[in-house]
Amino acid sequence: MPSQTYELHGVRILECAAEGPRLRSDRDAVDLMSEALGRGANFIVIPIERLGDDFFRLETRIAGEVIHRFAMYRMRVAILGDISRRVAESKSLRGFVYEANRGNQCWFVDREELGNRLEQEKAKSERLGGARG
């Protein structure tokens, strides 16, 4: 299945295909952002199948560099899939994921959690917008 673009709770999303090339560097992040912007998306969903083992080994610095590149260009991203085994095996990864999930730039989530978070953001935005009017 190729990458697809769709809207979820008012957010235009590019969801990468699981079987595509792996993200190995911040240059790969730039390529994904170019594709997303070309499709009018402002949020990228990356299945964990697109990330190699090195991404989750923080000492390689791949995760930090890739996520930093997305943040520099204010492109929001969700890493989609179950990484519970990896998080249980690495205290540093557990801390990294915890901190990322506290913000709104990068989330490590499953599909249901992604929908829930975007829905909550939309509801909050509507409440704030209604208070101004």
For each residue, the residues with C-beta under 8 A, 3 or more apart:
1: 4 17 18 19
2: 17
3: 14 15 16 17 20 35
4: 1 14 15 17
5: 12 13 14 15 39 40 41
6: 12 13 15
7: 10 11 12 13
8: 11 13 114 115 118
9: 115 118 119 121 122
10: 7 118 122 125
11: 7 8 42 43 118 121 122
12: 5 6 7 39 40 41 42 43
13: 5 6 7 8 41 43 44 45
14: 3 4 5 32 35 36 39 41 43 44 45
15: 3 4 5 6 44 45 47 80
16: 3 20 32 44 45 46 47 50
17: 1 2 3 4 20 47
18: 1 47 49 50
19: 1 49
20: 3 16 17 50
21: 28 50
22: 28 50 51 52 55
23: 28 29 32 46 50 51 52 55 62 66
24: 28 52 54 62
25: 28 29 62 65 66
26: 29 30 65 66 68 69
27: 30 31
28: 21 22 23 24 25 31 32 66
29: 23 25 26 32 33 65 66 69 70
30: 26 27 33 34 69 73
31: 27 28 34 35
32: 14 16 23 28 29 35 36 44 46
33: 29 30 36 37 44 69 70 73 75
34: 30 31 37 38
35: 3 14 31 32 38 39
36: 14 32 33 39 41 42 43 44 75
37: 33 34 40 41
38: 34 35
39: 5 12 14 35 36
40: 5 12 37
41: 5 12 13 14 36 37 44
42: 11 12 36 75 76
43: 11 12 13 14 36 75 76 77 78
44: 13 14 15 16 32 33 36 41 70 75 76 77 78
45: 13 14 15 16 77 78 80 114
46: 16 23 32 50 51 77 78 79 80
47: 15 16 17 18 50 80 81
48: 51 79 80 81 82 83
49: 18 19 81
50: 16 18 20 21 22 23 46 47
51: 22 23 46 48 55 56 79
52: 22 23 24 55 62
53: 56 57
54: 24 57 60 62
55: 22 23 51 52 60 62 63 66
56: 51 53 63 83 86 90 93
57: 53 54 60 90
58: 61 63 64 90 92 93 96
59:
60: 54 55 57 63
61: 58 64 65
62: 23 24 25 52 54 55 65 66
63: 55 56 58 60 66 67 96
64: 58 61 67 68
65: 25 26 29 61 62 68 69
66: 23 25 26 28 29 55 62 63 69 70
67: 63 64 70 71 77 100 105 106
68: 26 64 65 71 72
69: 26 29 30 33 65 66 72 73
70: 29 33 44 66 67 73 75 76 77 105 106
71: 67 68 74 75 105 106
72: 68 69
73: 30 33 69 70
74: 71
75: 33 36 42 43 44 70 71
76: 42 43 44 70 104 105 106
77: 43 44 45 46 67 70 105 106 107
78: 43 44 45 46 106 107 108 109 114
79: 46 48 51 83 106 107 108 109
80: 15 45 46 47 48 109 110 111 114
81: 47 48 49 110
82: 48 85 110
83: 48 56 79 86 87 93 97 108
84: 87 88
85: 82 88 89
86: 56 83 89 90 93
87: 83 84 90 93 94 97
88: 84 85 94
89: 85 86 93
90: 56 57 58 86 87 93 94
91: 94 95
92: 58 95 96
93: 56 58 83 86 87 89 90 96 97
94: 87 88 90 91 97 98
95: 91 92 98 99
96: 58 63 92 93 99 100
97: 83 87 93 94 100 101 108
98: 94 95 101 102
99: 95 96 102 103
100: 67 96 97 103 105 106 107 108
101: 97 98 107 108 109
102: 98 99
103: 99 100 106
104: 76 107 121
105: 67 70 71 76 77 100
106: 67 70 71 76 77 78 79 100 103
107: 77 78 79 100 101 104 113 114 117
108: 78 79 83 97 100 101
109: 78 79 80 101 113 114 117
110: 80 81 82 113 114
111: 80 114 115
112: 115 116
113: 107 109 110 116 117
114: 8 45 78 80 107 109 110 111 117 118
115: 8 9 111 112 118 119
116: 112 113 119 120
117: 107 109 113 114 120 121
118: 8 9 10 11 114 115 121 122
119: 9 115 116 122 123
120: 116 117 123 124
121: 9 11 104 117 118 124 125
122: 9 10 11 118 119 125 126
123: 119 120 126 127
124: 120 121 127 128
125: 10 121 122 128 129
126: 122 123 129 130
127: 123 124 130 131
128: 124 125 131 132
129: 125 126 132 133
130: 126 127 133
131: 127 128
132: 128 129
133: 129 130
